[in-house]
Structure formats: structure tokens, C-alpha cells
Amino acid sequence: MLSVRDLNVSFPSEAGVVSAVRGVDFDLYRGRTLGIVGESGSGKSVTSMAIMGLLPEYAKVTGSVMYGGEELLTKTDRQMSKIRGNEIGMIFQDPLSARTPVYDIGTQLVEALQAHNNISKKAALSRAAELLDLVGIPEPQKRLKSFPHEFSGGMRQRVVIAIAIANNPKVLIADEPTTALDVTIQAQILDVIKVAQRETGAACIMITHDMGVVAGTADDVLVMYGGRPVEKTDVHTLFHQPQMPYSIGLLGSTPRVDQPSTEPLTYIEGTPPKLVNMQPRCQFAPRCPIAIEQCLDGEPPMVPLSGHVPHEVACIRHAEIHDGKLNGKPLYPTPKLPDDSLAGVPRDQREVTLEVENLNKEFPLTKGSLVKRRVGTVHAVKDVSFNLRAGECMAIVGESGSGKTTTLLEIMNLDPAPDSRIVICGEDASKFTTATRQKARRNIQMVFQDPMSSLNPRMTVKEIIREPLDALGYEGDKDARVTELMRTVGLDESQIDRFPGHFSGGQRQRIGLARALATNPAVIVLDEPVSALDVSIQAGVINLLESLKRELGLSYLFVAHDLSVVRHLSDRVAVMYKGDFVEFGESDAVFDNPQHPYTQALLSAIPIPDPDAERNRTRVKYEPVENKSK
């Protein structure tokens, strides 16, 4: 259906030429799905935008993209507009920005249909309703009049899929279609894409960084690093017999929800290369555990391997790698964690660092533009109770809107409602004055989800880490403490005077963690601390959190929607639904034997990075009691 040969894309910049895509080759076949995976900046999305002709004019694109015997790269934008949305459909990453907010859904679907077909508005509206029904939107005729902001994230993505398949395209490109969605919604969207592909018979390109999604959806996989392909084969071969060290590291960095975690994750040290003025060498060599001098002599070409399955790899040492090992030893040795400072101490004998009883939070629903009147109440958190002990990680999981983050913010506020109780290190928050509340904040600190927006870009690392020491009255040598904290979280102290923009995402999250550790807190609250990170960077941060918990006896209150990460890091887990805990217990017990139907549905929706296990699972759908009664 689509043949891409030696695709190269470069952009001019002040620092030099950015070689975003270099030498991409692949063929796409009818009814099959090609998964393109890699870290941020590897060139995945730029490849798809080049195929669609959506890159800016200053981008230099060379190579060949053949579709239906025609070369797409030589076509003008007007010529490509006849192909985009008609022959080739695209599902974009952010469903809100992909739709026009001032037009209703029906208008946008009709526009997509009439742009490529001689069809009346009445017939187009009828077809639009059919499309909404096909992608699983209830009351499609009625919802045609709704605007994008009136839909949830999952429903908006369904609309994007409906528009992408409106004209029965022969090629469907999905660029990170589930990144911003809850796992249950993600599972539904992936099912919708399968239905859409089955209805249209389209070939599909699935661009993602989630190896579990690849395992469940792809037939063939292209692994990209530094702007170019480094391994290409079918999905089963890649997951069971990877030959490129980068692919092996990527798979080893991925936690699994279906297996208990007894060992730290393997991870790839370092950061992806900057694609400016690149040196002629293997771009993965600075991070590769088996790199030798010959790896720096030039960039290795993609070479086919012998075997009954097509398999290409760009590594000069691929013949020495067997079952992910070199000479019988793992390429990535399992990191060693420090001894647990509280090992052997039973949980009931450990200090209670945080105690929460009957935590409630309500928000008023108001109506009216000039005169506001209360028309209802949203019960965001309902009678939540738990305790957290030293050296323990407790996770709160659930979908967006379940009340997880509201629970954290109420605890961080240290100002409970009259019927609620929060005790931090033995001190009752309801009795705090302004001064004692400020002092108590030393014992509870927070690490936020987005490491970039949570750090002041105008402050140096030294100033960022020192800020809580100044604010909360640290009396020791502050400069020595900042240096010590940088070493603790694995940062080079020579970078102390740099700004956050000079660091990678994983390094920025380490800076945020160092800031949280500054006052020697007993409890660290983690709000999705690794969701914004690539999987290989994520593994290093997870291992760091586990090391600090063991070494310092820290308590973590951890919120995440990625249950694979939760299982790896947490000791106990609470499943939250509509502001209430519906299941609570030891992590392995909850994950291996979930009792509540909602927990079962949540766990069955998490993709497993194993194509055999992922494709043989049965999805569990949760239907609340109130829906059944209706």
C-alpha cells in the first residue's frame, strides 16, 4: 500500500542542521499494522508528517514515498489535499487541538465527507451518524450537534478516528493515539482502531512509545533511534529475540503488570542524542553497554539476518548477541539496590508517618453568568481513610476524575475539614496554627507530574534545590546540603549553575526529587512522577525512588494511572472510583487476585509487553450497578 525508501528530513536551526529523520525504509501491506517505536526525538512523528505532507515549508525532505504508483514527495499541497483524509487518514495525538472548537462535531464530519465526495448535506449527516455509531459514541444523531469541549478525552479521540476513516482510507496513520487517555479508555480506543481497520481494510501505522500497545496491535515493528531505523522485524521476533542493544534495553526498561517485581528494572543510561551536526558513528554507542572502538568508525547500516523471518538490525555486534545476552551475560546488568534500612521490621512496628481519616472534599456546581446559584454538589473525595508507615510506598490508582489528585492536594494543604483528620508524623493538622503548619511542611514534600512546568526556568539548579531550605528555615550549611542532594539523586554537581532547560526530562525529574528531599521529609507525595518520561528514562527514576525509599526509610504516597509502574514500586495499593476506595490491600494480592469488578476491568486494560500474553487475554468491562438498573 505504501513504500518508503531512504526518507530523510532535516530542519535548519541556530545551532545547525537538525537531521530529524535519516534513511527510513519500510513497506506497508494491506490489513497489516506497522508499529514504529522509540524514545522522544527519535523521528517517529516527523516520519508520519513527511508521509502526509504536513511538514513546514522550511523542512528539507528527500527520498521516496510511493503510494498507488505515485510519488507523494513531489506533489504540491493542493495535490496532497486530495489524498489526505481520503486515501490516507491520520489520527492525531491530541484530540482537542486536532478539532476546531467553534464548530460542532456534525459540521466537521460533514466537511470531511464533502471535501472528497459529491454528497448532499443530508446524506453526509446520515453517514456522520453512522460513523459515530461505528466508533462507539452513544446517541450519535444527538451528539452530532455537540462541540468538542462537551466530549470527554476518550470520546474526542473516537471522533478523530471517525473523521480519519470517514472516506474509507487505504492507509491509516495513528500518531500516539492513546497517550493522554486512561488505560480503560485506551483499551477501548485500540479496539475502535481495530474495528476501523477491519471495516476499511486499511494498512495501519501505529506510532507509540508504549511497548504493550505495540505487542497487542502491531504485526511488524520498526525501532527508531537518533532519527533512523535500528531494528525491523515482525512483532513476535522483536519481543522474543531482539538483536539490537537499544531494543533489548527498551524492553528491559518496561515494567509488567502481570508479574510481581522482585528486581530493579534494567535501564539505558544517558540521554538520546541531539540530532544537530551529528558525528559519523553509531548514535547509540555513548549509551550502549557493549560498544567498542569500531562502533565509532561509522554508522552501521541495516543488515538482514539469516532466518525464516525477515529481520534487519543496525549493529556490528549483532551476531554475538543471543537471547538478549552477550557471552551468556545480560547486556544490561541488573542494578544493585542499597540494603533496606527497615528490613526485618514488621509493618505494625514501624512509625506511622501519615494518617488520614474520613477525608472529604466537595465542590459546588453553580449555574448562571451574572448571578451564580448552586444547583448541585460534586463529591470529589468521600470518607477516605488510610495510614502510611515508614519505608512504605502506598499507591492510589484509578481513572481521571476518580479523586486521586484531589486527595493528594487536600493532604498537602494540611487544613482538614471539621469532620476529617490528617496526622503527619504524630501531629494533628487540625490543631496547627499558621506557624506550626509551615513547620510541619518540612515533613511532607511533593514531586509533580511535569518536571518542566514544576521548575522555575529562570532559576539555576542550585537556587531551585535551595529554595525549600530558605523557605522552611534550614539551619545547616545550605551549599553543602545542595551538593549532597545532587549526588543523592545521581546528578553531576558540576551542573549546579545550569538552568532546567539544559537538562533532559529524566534529569529534570531528579532535580524535582532533590528539591523534595531537601528538608529531610518523612513523606514524599508523588503525583504521576514518571508519566511524562520515556520508558528508558522512566526506569532510572523508578530505580532511584526505590533506592531512596530503602536507604532513607522514606514513605511514598504515589498516584499514577500506569498500573505497571505501580506494581513495581508500591507495597500497598488503593483503587479509587468516584471519590471512594473500592479495593485496598497488599499490591501483589490486589494485582494477582482482584476482587472488585472495577479493579478487574482496570487491570485487564493494561497492555502487557508480550505479544503472546497480550493477544490471549480477555478484557473485562466494568458496568456500574446504577447503569445496570437503568
C-alpha positions in Angstrom: 0.0 0.0 0.0 2.8 2.4 0.9 6.5 2.1 0.1 9.0 4.4 1.9 12.6 4.5 0.7 15.6 6.4 2.1 13.3 9.1 3.7 15.4 12.0 5.1 14.0 15.1 6.8 16.1 18.0 8.1 15.4 21.4 9.6 17.5 24.5 9.8 18.2 25.9 13.3 20.5 28.4 15.0 22.7 25.5 16.3 23.0 23.9 12.9 21.0 21.4 10.7 18.7 19.1 12.6 18.7 15.7 11.0 15.3 14.6 12.3 14.8 11.5 10.0 17.6 9.7 8.3 17.2 6.8 5.9 13.8 5.4 6.9 12.8 2.4 4.7 9.6 0.3 5.1 6.7 -1.3 3.2 3.2 -1.2 4.4 0.8 -4.0 3.5 -3.0 -4.1 3.2 -4.7 -5.2 6.5 -1.4 -5.2 8.4 -0.2 -2.8 11.1 3.4 -1.5 11.3 4.4 -0.3 14.8 7.0 2.4 14.9 8.6 2.8 18.4 11.4 4.7 20.0 12.1 7.5 22.5 11.0 11.1 22.1 13.0 12.8 19.4 13.7 9.5 17.5 11.9 10.7 14.4 8.6 8.7 14.7 6.2 11.6 14.3 8.3 13.5 11.8 8.2 10.4 9.6 4.4 10.3 9.6 4.2 14.1 9.0 6.5 13.8 6.0 4.3 11.0 4.5 1.2 13.2 5.0 2.9 16.3 3.5 2.3 18.2 6.7 5.8 19.5 7.4 6.6 23.2 7.2 8.0 24.7 4.0 11.5 25.1 5.5 11.8 21.4 6.2 14.0 19.6 3.6 12.6 16.2 2.7 14.3 13.8 0.4 13.9 10.1 -0.6 10.7 8.4 -1.9 7.2 7.8 -0.6 5.3 5.7 -3.2 1.5 5.3 -2.8 -0.6 3.6 -5.6 2.3 4.0 -8.0 2.6 7.8 -7.4 5.4 9.7 -5.7 4.0 11.7 -2.8 7.0 13.8 -2.0 6.9 15.6 -5.4 3.2 16.6 -5.1 2.1 20.1 -4.2 0.0 20.8 -1.1 -3.1 21.2 -3.3 -2.5 17.7 -4.9 -1.8 16.2 -1.4 -5.1 17.7 -0.1 -6.9 15.2 -2.4 -5.1 12.3 -0.8 -5.1 13.4 2.8 -8.3 12.4 4.6 -9.4 10.4 1.5 -6.7 7.8 0.6 -4.6 8.3 3.7 -6.3 9.1 7.1 -4.5 10.3 10.2 -5.4 10.0 13.9 -3.5 12.8 15.8 -2.1 12.6 19.3 -4.1 15.4 21.0 -7.8 15.1 20.1 -8.8 18.5 21.4 -6.3 20.5 19.3 -6.9 18.3 16.3 -10.5 19.6 16.1 -11.9 23.1 15.6 -13.5 24.2 18.8 -16.0 26.6 17.2 -17.8 24.1 15.0 -19.9 21.2 16.2 -18.9 17.6 15.5 -21.5 17.1 12.8 -20.2 20.1 10.8 -16.6 18.8 11.0 -17.6 15.3 9.9 -19.8 16.6 7.0 -16.8 18.8 5.9 -14.5 15.7 5.8 -17.1 13.8 3.7 -18.0 16.6 1.3 -14.3 17.5 0.7 -13.8 14.3 -1.2 -17.3 13.2 -2.2 -20.1 14.6 -4.3 -22.7 14.1 -1.5 -25.6 16.2 -0.1 -25.5 17.6 3.4 -28.4 15.3 4.4 -26.6 12.2 3.2 -23.4 13.4 4.8 -25.1 13.9 8.1 -26.6 10.4 7.9 -23.2 9.0 7.1 -21.7 11.0 10.0 -24.2 9.5 12.5 -23.2 6.0 11.2 -19.5 6.8 11.8 -20.1 8.0 15.3 -22.1 4.8 16.0 -19.3 2.7 14.5 -16.7 4.2 16.9 -19.0 3.6 19.9 -20.5 7.1 20.7 -24.0 6.7 22.2 -26.9 8.6 20.7 -24.9 9.5 17.6 -27.7 11.5 16.0 -28.0 13.7 19.1 -24.2 14.1 19.6 -23.7 15.4 16.1 -24.7 18.8 17.5 -22.2 18.7 20.3 -19.0 20.7 20.4 -15.5 19.1 21.0 -15.3 20.6 24.6 -18.5 18.8 25.5 -16.9 15.4 25.0 -14.5 13.5 27.3 -10.9 12.8 26.1 -11.8 9.3 25.0 -14.9 10.4 23.1 -13.0 13.2 21.4 -10.4 10.6 20.2 -13.3 8.5 18.9 -14.5 11.5 16.9 -10.9 11.9 15.5 -11.0 8.3 14.5 -14.4 8.7 12.9 -13.2 11.6 10.8 -10.0 9.7 9.9 -12.0 6.7 8.5 -14.9 8.8 7.0 -13.8 8.2 3.4 -12.6 4.6 3.8 -8.8 5.4 3.5 -6.5 2.7 2.4 -3.7 3.8 4.8 -4.4 4.8 8.4 -1.7 6.6 10.5 -2.2 6.7 14.3 0.3 9.0 16.0 0.4 8.3 19.7 -3.5 7.9 19.7 -3.8 6.9 23.3 -1.0 8.9 25.1 -3.3 11.2 27.1 -6.0 8.6 27.9 -6.8 6.4 30.9 -6.0 2.8 30.5 -9.6 1.7 30.2 -10.3 4.4 27.5 -7.0 3.4 25.8 -8.2 -0.2 25.5 -11.5 1.0 24.0 -9.7 3.3 21.5 -7.4 0.5 20.4 -10.4 -1.7 19.9 -12.1 1.0 17.9 -9.0 1.4 15.7 -9.1 -2.4 15.1 -12.7 -2.1 14.1 -12.0 0.8 11.8 -9.1 -1.1 10.2 -11.4 -4.1 9.7 -14.2 -2.0 8.2 -11.9 -0.2 5.7 -9.3 -3.0 5.2 -6.7 -0.3 5.7 -3.0 -0.7 6.3 -2.1 1.0 9.6 1.0 2.7 11.0 0.9 2.7 14.8 3.3 5.3 16.3 3.8 4.8 20.0 6.3 4.6 22.9 4.2 2.1 24.8 5.7 -1.4 24.1 2.5 -3.0 25.5 0.4 -1.3 22.8 2.8 -2.5 20.1 2.6 -6.1 21.5 -1.2 -6.0 21.2 -1.7 -4.2 17.9 1.3 -4.5 15.6 2.2 -7.2 13.0 5.6 -5.7 12.2 7.8 -3.3 14.2 10.3 -0.6 13.3 12.5 0.5 16.1 13.9 4.0 15.7 16.8 5.7 17.5 18.6 9.0 16.7 16.3 9.6 13.6 16.9 6.3 11.9 15.8 2.7 12.0 17.9 0.4 14.1 15.8 -2.8 14.0 13.0 -4.1 11.9 11.1 -7.4 12.1 7.8 -9.0 13.0 6.3 -8.3 16.5 7.0 -11.8 17.9 10.6 -11.8 16.8 11.3 -8.4 18.3 9.9 -9.2 21.7 11.4 -12.7 22.0 14.7 -12.4 20.0 15.8 -8.7 19.8 19.3 -8.3 18.4 19.9 -4.5 18.7 21.1 -3.5 22.2 18.7 -0.5 22.1 15.7 -2.7 21.6 16.9 -5.0 24.4 17.2 -2.1 26.7 13.8 -0.7 25.7 12.1 -4.0 26.6 14.1 -4.4 29.8 13.0 -1.0 30.9 9.3 -1.7 30.7 7.6 -2.9 33.9 4.9 -5.6 33.6 1.6 -5.5 35.4 1.2 -9.3 35.2 4.4 -10.2 37.1 5.5 -9.4 40.7 8.6 -7.2 40.8 11.5 -8.6 42.8 14.4 -7.0 40.9 15.0 -3.4 39.9 14.4 -2.5 36.2 17.2 -2.5 33.7 17.6 0.9 32.2 19.6 2.7 29.5 22.0 5.2 31.0 22.4 8.6 29.3 20.1 10.5 27.1 19.1 10.3 23.4 21.4 12.2 21.0 20.9 15.7 19.8 20.3 15.5 16.1 22.4 18.6 15.3 25.7 18.3 13.3 25.8 14.5 14.0 29.1 12.6 14.0 29.5 9.6 11.7 29.3 6.9 14.3 26.7 4.6 15.8 24.4 7.1 17.6 23.6 4.6 20.3 27.3 4.0 21.1 27.6 6.5 24.0 24.8 4.7 25.8 25.5 1.1 24.6 26.8 -1.3 27.2 28.8 -3.3 24.6 30.1 -0.5 22.5 33.7 -0.9 21.1 36.0 1.4 19.2 34.7 0.1 15.8 31.3 1.5 16.7 32.8 5.0 16.4 34.2 4.4 13.0 30.9 5.0 11.1 27.2 4.5 11.3 26.4 0.8 10.9 23.9 0.0 8.1 20.8 -2.0 8.5 21.7 -5.6 7.5 19.4 -8.5 7.0 19.8 -11.5 9.4 19.5 -15.1 8.2 16.3 -16.9 9.2 12.8 -17.7 8.1 11.5 -14.3 9.3 12.7 -11.0 7.7 14.8 -9.3 10.3 17.2 -6.3 9.9 19.4 -4.7 12.5 21.9 -1.9 12.6 24.6 -3.2 15.0 28.1 -4.5 14.2 28.0 -6.9 17.2 24.5 -8.4 16.5 26.0 -11.9 15.7 27.4 -12.1 19.3 24.0 -11.4 20.9 21.9 -14.5 21.7 18.6 -14.3 23.7 19.4 -10.8 24.8 22.8 -11.8 26.2 26.4 -11.4 25.2 28.6 -14.5 26.0 25.8 -15.7 28.3 25.7 -12.5 30.3 22.9 -9.9 30.2 23.7 -6.8 28.2 22.2 -4.7 30.9 23.2 -6.0 34.4 20.5 -5.6 37.0 21.3 -2.6 39.1 22.0 -3.2 42.8 19.8 -1.5 45.3 21.0 -0.5 48.7 20.1 -2.6 51.8 16.7 -1.8 53.2 17.3 0.2 56.4 14.0 -1.2 57.8 14.4 -4.8 56.6 13.0 -7.3 59.2 10.9 -4.7 61.0 7.2 -5.7 60.8 4.9 -3.1 59.3 2.9 -2.8 62.6 6.1 -1.8 64.4 7.1 0.9 62.0 6.4 4.6 62.7 3.1 5.9 61.2 4.2 8.9 59.1 0.8 9.8 57.7 -2.7 9.0 58.9 -5.9 10.1 57.2 -9.4 9.6 58.5 -12.7 10.4 56.8 -11.2 12.7 54.2 -13.9 14.5 52.3 -13.9 17.2 49.6 -16.9 18.7 47.8 -17.2 21.2 45.0 -20.3 23.3 44.4 -22.0 23.1 41.0 -23.2 26.6 40.0 -25.2 28.0 37.2 -25.7 31.5 35.8 -23.4 34.1 34.2 -24.2 37.1 36.3 -25.9 35.7 39.4 -24.4 32.4 40.4 -26.7 29.9 42.1 -25.8 26.5 43.4 -27.5 23.7 41.5 -25.7 20.7 43.0 -22.6 19.3 44.6 -19.7 17.2 43.3 -18.4 14.7 45.9 -14.8 14.5 44.7 -13.5 12.6 47.8 -15.8 10.6 50.1 -14.7 9.3 53.5 -11.2 8.2 52.5 -9.1 6.7 55.4 -5.7 5.1 55.4 -2.3 5.2 57.1 1.2 5.2 55.8 4.2 3.9 57.6 8.0 4.4 57.4 9.7 2.8 54.4 6.4 2.1 52.6 5.0 3.1 49.3 1.2 3.3 49.0 -0.3 3.9 45.6 -3.7 5.3 44.7 -4.9 4.3 41.3 -7.9 5.0 39.2 -9.2 6.8 36.1 -9.1 10.5 35.6 -11.8 12.2 37.7 -11.7 9.5 40.3 -10.4 11.9 43.0 -6.7 10.8 43.2 -5.1 14.2 42.8 -7.8 15.9 44.9 -6.9 13.5 47.7 -3.2 14.5 47.4 -3.9 18.2 47.4 -6.2 18.0 50.4 -3.4 16.2 52.3 -0.7 18.6 51.2 -2.9 21.5 52.3 -2.8 20.3 55.9 -6.0 22.0 56.7 -8.7 19.3 57.0 -12.5 19.9 57.1 -14.1 19.6 60.6 -15.2 16.0 60.1 -11.8 14.9 58.6 -8.5 14.1 60.3 -4.9 14.3 59.0 -2.0 13.4 61.2 1.6 14.0 59.9 4.4 12.3 62.0 2.1 12.3 65.1 0.9 15.9 64.7 -2.8 16.5 64.2 -3.2 19.1 61.3 -6.5 20.3 62.7 -4.6 21.9 65.6 -2.0 23.7 63.5 -1.5 27.4 63.6 -0.1 29.2 60.6 3.4 28.9 62.0 3.2 25.2 63.0 1.6 24.3 59.7 4.6 25.9 57.9 7.0 24.0 60.1 5.1 20.7 59.5 5.6 21.1 55.8 9.2 20.0 56.3 7.9 16.5 56.9 5.8 16.3 53.7 7.0 17.3 50.2 5.7 16.8 46.7 7.1 15.7 43.3 4.9 16.9 40.4 3.9 15.2 37.2 5.5 17.6 34.7 9.2 18.2 35.6 9.5 21.2 33.3 6.5 23.2 34.4 7.2 22.5 38.1 10.7 24.0 37.9 11.2 27.8 37.6 13.1 28.2 34.2 14.8 31.4 35.4 16.4 29.7 38.4 19.5 27.6 38.4 19.6 24.1 39.8 21.3 25.4 42.9 18.6 28.0 43.5 15.8 25.5 42.9 17.1 23.0 45.4 18.0 25.6 47.9 14.5 27.3 47.8 12.8 25.0 50.4 15.9 25.2 52.7 15.4 29.0 52.7 11.6 28.9 53.0 11.5 26.4 55.8 14.4 27.6 57.9 17.1 25.0 57.4 19.9 25.9 59.8 22.9 23.9 58.4 25.3 24.6 55.6 22.9 25.1 52.7 25.5 24.9 49.9 26.9 21.6 51.2 23.3 20.3 51.5 22.5 21.2 47.9 25.7 19.4 46.7 24.8 16.4 48.8 21.3 16.3 47.3 22.6 16.4 43.8 24.8 13.4 44.5 22.0 11.6 46.2 19.7 11.8 43.1 22.5 11.0 40.6 23.2 14.4 39.2 26.7 15.8 38.4 27.5 18.6 40.9 29.4 20.4 38.1 25.9 21.2 36.6 24.8 23.1 39.7 24.7 26.5 38.0 22.8 25.4 34.9 19.1 26.1 34.2 16.3 23.5 33.9 16.2 23.9 30.1 19.7 22.5 29.8 18.6 19.1 31.2 16.7 16.1 29.9 13.2 15.2 31.2 14.6 12.5 33.5 17.3 14.8 34.9 14.7 17.5 35.5 12.6 15.0 37.5 15.7 14.2 39.5 16.0 17.9 40.3 12.4 18.0 41.4 13.1 14.9 43.6 16.2 16.6 45.1 14.1 19.7 45.9 11.6 17.4 47.7 14.3 15.7 49.7 15.9 19.0 50.8 14.2 19.2 54.2 14.6 15.5 55.1 10.8 14.8 54.8 9.2 11.7 56.2 6.7 11.6 53.4 7.0 12.3 49.7 3.9 12.7 47.7 4.4 11.6 44.1 1.8 12.8 41.5 2.4 10.8 38.3 6.2 11.4 38.7 7.2 9.3 35.6 4.2 9.6 33.2 5.9 12.4 31.2 9.2 10.4 30.7 10.3 8.0 28.1 10.3 4.3 29.2 14.1 4.0 29.4 14.4 7.3 31.4 11.4 6.2 33.5 13.2 3.0 34.6 16.1 5.0 36.0 13.8 7.3 38.0 11.8 4.3 39.4 15.0 2.6 40.5 16.1 5.9 42.1 12.8 6.1 44.1 13.2 2.6 45.2 16.8 3.1 46.3 15.9 6.3 48.3 13.0 4.5 50.0 15.3 1.7 51.2 18.2 3.9 52.1 16.4 6.7 53.9 13.3 4.9 55.1 11.1 7.3 53.2 7.3 6.9 52.9 5.7 7.5 49.5 2.2 8.4 48.7 2.1 7.6 45.0 -0.6 8.5 42.4 -0.4 7.0 38.9 -2.6 5.7 36.1 0.1 3.3 34.9 -0.5 0.2 36.9 2.7 -1.5 35.6 4.7 1.2 37.4 2.5 1.0 40.5 3.0 -2.8 40.8 6.8 -2.4 40.5 7.1 0.4 43.1 4.3 0.1 45.6 3.8 -2.1 48.7 0.1 -1.4 49.1 -2.4 -0.1 46.6 -5.8 1.6 46.9 -8.2 1.5 43.9 -10.3 4.7 43.7 -13.6 5.1 41.9 -15.8 8.2 42.0 -14.0 9.5 45.1 -14.0 6.3 47.2 -11.7 3.4 47.7 -13.3 0.3 46.2 -10.4 -2.1 46.9 -7.4 -1.8 49.2 -4.6 -4.2 50.1 -1.1 -5.5 49.5 0.0 -4.9 46.0 0.6 -8.5 44.9 -2.7 -9.6 46.4 -4.7 -6.9 44.6 -2.9 -7.4 41.3 -2.9 -11.2 41.4 -6.4 -11.7 42.8 -8.5 -8.5 42.3 -12.0 -8.8 43.9 -13.8 -5.7 42.8 -15.2 -5.7 39.2 -13.7 -2.2 38.6 -10.2 -3.4 39.7 -10.6 -6.4 37.4 -11.6 -4.1 34.5 -8.7 -1.7 35.2 -6.1 -4.5 35.3 -7.4 -6.2 32.2 -7.0 -2.9 30.3 -3.2 -2.6 31.0 -1.3 -3.7 27.9 1.4 -6.4 28.6 4.7 -6.0 26.7 4.5 -9.6 25.4 2.6 -10.3 22.1 1.6 -13.9 23.2 0.3 -12.9 26.6 -1.4 -9.7 25.4 -3.3 -11.3 22.5 -4.6 -14.2 24.6 -6.2 -12.0 27.3 -9.9 -11.5 27.9 -10.9 -7.9 28.5 -13.2 -7.3 31.5 -15.7 -4.4 31.2 -17.0 -2.7 34.2 -20.6 -1.7 34.3 -21.6 0.2 37.5 -24.7 -1.0 39.4 -26.6 2.2 38.6 -26.1 1.6 34.9 -27.4 -2.0 35.1 -30.5 -0.8 36.9 -31.2 1.6 34.0 
